[in-house]
Amino acid sequence: MAERAGTLAAGAVAATLGLLTLGTLAVVALQTGGGLRLGPADWAALRFTVWQAVLSALASVLLAVPVARALARRRFAGRGALIALLGAPFLLPVIVAVLGLLAVFGRAGLLNRGLEALGLPVLSVYGLHGVVLAHVFLNMPLAVRLILQGWATIPAERFRLAASLGFGPGDVFRHLERPMLREVLPGAVVVIFVICLTSFAVALTLGGGPRATTLELAIYQALRFEFDLTRAAVLALAQFALCAAAVLAAARLALPAGFGAGLDRTALTLAPGGWRRGLDALAIALAAGFLLAPLGAVVAAGLPGLGSLPDTVWAAAGRSVSVALASTLVSVAGALVLALAAARGARGFELAATLPLAASSLVLGTGLFLAVYPFVSPASVALPVTVLVNAALSLPFAFRVILPEARRMQADHGRLAEALGLRGMARLRWLVLPRLRRPLGFALGICAALSMGDLGVIALFAGEREATLPLLVQRLVGAYQMQAAASASLLLVALSFGLFWLFDWGGRRGAEA
Amino acid sequence: MLRLEKLRITQGDFTLRADWQVAEGSRVAVIGPSGGGKSTLLMAIAGFLAPSAGRVLWQGKDLAAVAPGDRPVSMLFQDQNLFPHLSLRENLGLGLSPRLRLDAAQEARIAGALERVGLAGLGAARPGRLSGGQQGRAALARALLRARPVLLLDEPFAALGPALKVEMLALVAEIAGETGAMVLMVTHDPQDARRLGGETVLVAGGEALPPRGTEALFADPPQALRDYLG
C-alpha cells in the first residue's frame, strides 16, 4: 500500500537524520574519551557565544519594533518592495553581508571616512560590536517580518473600535499593541538567539582572538590550526548541548513561522499624524538605509572587476552551484517525504525534521571529520560532505514550508485520491507535485540559496582545490585581495538570488489556485 | 449483496451499530438527524473507517483488508469530488486508470461519459470553470465510467438549489439504472428519499436501523423518525 511505502521512506529519511546528528555526536563523544574538561579559553568561547547571541537577539528585536510599527500603519510607494527586501538577508550569503558591512562600517568604510573628515575618532568594526552589528543586519529584517505579522493578527475591527472610542496613540499602544508585542517578541528573540548561537562565518571574519571567539570558531581553529581533535570534540559537545537546550526551550514557546505571506492588509489602521509621522518615516528610512547601503556597496565594489574574474573564481562558482543543486535536491526530497508522512498523521516525523536545528554545521562537520579522517583525506570528501551537511541543515526550513500545504492537500484531496486508488508514483505525479508546486518551488529556492552561501563545514574540509565560492571569497579577504573578493561576492549574490528566483518562479508558474 | 454483519464503528465516545443487508441494485436513502452517523456509515462501507467490531461483506467476502480504491464502491463526497488542478478529461481518466495512461478506447469512453451527463466538449476545462451542478455531473460521469456495483452519495448535492438537486437525483437514478449499481444516498430531506424510491435506512440513537420500504416507513414512522421529522 502507498501509505506503508511512504511511511517506510519517511522512516528511512528520519533514520538518516538521526544517524547524521546523533551518530556524529556519538563519534564526537567517543573522541573526548569521557574527559569533558573545558579550559579557560573554551569557557571564554562559551560565554562569548551566549553573550553575543543575547545581545544580537535583543538588539535585532528592539530595533525591529519601531520599523514594524511604521510599516504596519503607513502606506507609501515602495512599501511592498521594502517588505520583500526584508526577506533578502535571510538568503544573503553571510560572507557577502560581512563584506558589505565592512565597506560601510569598516576601517576604510564610508562611516569612518565621514568621521575622519569631521575630525572624529574612527570606529573599529572588529570584536563583539562587529559581530553584533552583522547579526543585527542579518536578523533584524526577520524580526521586522515576524512582528509585522503580529500587527496583521490584530483584527481591523479592533482598530475601528479604538477609533470610535477616541483612543489616542498611547491608548492604542496600551490596549492593542502592547498585548500583541508581549506575545510575539519572546518568540522572535528566541528564534534569533538560536540562529546567532551557530554563527560561524560572522565570527570567522569579524571576531577572533581571545575576546571574540565563538564555540564554532574555536572548533574550526582546534581542527584546522591546532589539529587538536579531542579539544575540537569537547567544544563540539558543548556547542551541541547549548543548541539543543536552546531549541528545547524554543519549542516550549509558540514559535512564529519565519516567512509568512499576508503581510498586506487593505483594512484601515490608525495612523497618527504629527511628529509620530516623522518618527515613522525616520525609522523606515534608517532601516532601508541600513539594509541597502551595504548591499549597494557590494554591488559598487564588485562591478568593476566582474569582467576580469580569475579562473579560480569561476571554478569555485561551478563547484558551489553543483553542491547547492545536489544538496537542494536531497534536502527538499527528504523534507517532502517527511511532510507527506506527517500530513497523513504519522507521528514522530516532525521531531525528526527538527533534529538538525539542534546540530550546527561545525558540530556535524567535526563528527564527520573524526569519522572519515582515519580512512581518507578530509579534502577528498569535502564536497560530498558539504552536500550532506547542507541538505540536513536546510531540511527543517524546507519541511516548515511544505508541511502546511501538504496538510491542506491531505485534508482536501486525500480521500478522493484513496477512493480512486491513486498511489505511489501516480499519486506523486497527478496529486502531490501539482498541488505542492508552489511551496516546493519556494523550498527549493530557499535551500539552494542557503547552500550556495554556506560557509561552514566546507571550511573544515576543503584544501586548496575544493573551495566553494563563499570560502574562496573568505580566503581572498584573508589575503587582502579586496577587489577580487568584491567581484567574487557579487557573483555569489547573483548566483544565490538567481537560483532562489529561478526555483521560486518555477513553483509559481502554472501553480493552480 | 452488501452485508453489514454486527457492524460497530467507534469514534471517540460515539458508537454506531448496524446489522442488515441490501440486495444488489437497491436504492437506499440514509436519513436521520445530523451528527447521527449517516456519513460515518458510508465511510465505513467505503473503507475510510475501520470497524471496531463486525464486518462489511460484499458477495460474502469480507472487505476489511481491501483498500478504498479497490472496493466495489464509487463514492461522491460532500465536496472536493474533483481535483482542481486537473482537466475534466483527466479527472474522469483517473477513474479508468490511476496512472492516467489512456488508450484511444478509453478516451472515447471519457468523451461518451461527458456527453452522457451533458458536459460534451468540456473535457479540457478545469473544475474551477464549472458551476456546482456541472461539477456534480462530472463526478457522476466518473462514477459511470468506474461502473462499480455500489454508489455511495454523501450529500454531494447539498449545496445546490432545489430544482438543480432534483435534476441531479434524476441523473443519479438514470446512471444507477444503466450500470445496475446499488445506491446508498445520505440525505436529510424526506423528499429526496421519496424521489429515490426504494428503501430507507434511519440512522438515529447510535444505530443504523435495517432498511424499510420508504413509502411504508413514512406512512407509519417509528418514534425516532417522528422526532426527526418534527
Interface residues (C-beta under 8 A of the other chain):
Chain A: M1 D412 H413 R415 L416 E418 A419 L420 G421 L422 R423 M425 A426 R427 R429 W430 L431 P434 R435 E512 A513
Chain B: A46 G47 F48 A67 P68 G69 D70 V73 S74 M75 F77 Q80 N81 L82 F83 P84 H85 L86 E90 L94 G95 P98 R99 L100 R126 G128
